[in-house]
Amino acid sequence: MPRQNTCPAKFPPFILSQIEQVALHIVATRKNRGETQAQWAQMLGISQPTMARLERGDPAIATATYVMCLWLVNPSLNLLQLLPEAPVQVPNLIKNSELLAPSPPCMAEEFAELLAQWKVPAL
């Protein structure tokens, strides 16, 4: 299991409260449908004990598992609607520090600039 960067106990209380509220909503939806933790766990590809932890609002559960669970609650879920606007697409290979630093000109750009500045000598 990958190591987490931030201990869930250090999450802001507001975030922990939100996770607990989401968990309560998941429990209510599952029970209203008459389905068991084991059934949901199977659909999510997790164990029943992990499903029980999720329903208790355990912040150490993978975000993707919570998102999948929310999708079971509402199949029309679109997390992008939670964002104010879509960010610019950046290739995964570029690091944030590279975005801040200006990229060095490539050889073709330097050559094109030299050609633009070159003047043909008068004969």
C-alpha positions, 0 to 999 in steps of 0.5 A, a space after each residue: 500500500 502506498 504511503 500517504 503524504 498527509 496523515 488524515 488526522 491532520 486534515 482540516 476539521 471541515 474536510 473531515 466533517 464533509 467526509 463523514 457527511 458523505 459517508 452518512 449519505 452513502 450509508 442511507 442510500 445503500 440501506 434505502 436500496 436494501 443492499 448490503 455492505 458486501 454487495 457494495 464492496 463487491 461492486 467497488 472491488 474492495 473488501 467488506 471491512 473497507 466498505 465499513 471503514 468508508 461508511 464510518 468516514 475514514 479519510 484514509 480510504 482512497 479518494 477513487 473509492 469514495 468517488 466510485 461509491 458516490 457514482 453508485 449513489 448518483 450515476 450522473 455524477 460529474 466531479 468537474 462541476 465542482 470546479 469553478 472552471 476547467 484548468 488548462 490541460 498540461 501534459 503529465 510529464 511537465 512538473 509545476 516547477 518547469 511551468 514557472 521557468 521559461 523554456 529555453 528556445 529550441 534550435 529551430 526557433 533560434 535559427 528562424 530568428 537568425 534568418 529573420 535578422 539576416 540581411 543580404 549584403 548589397 552587391 
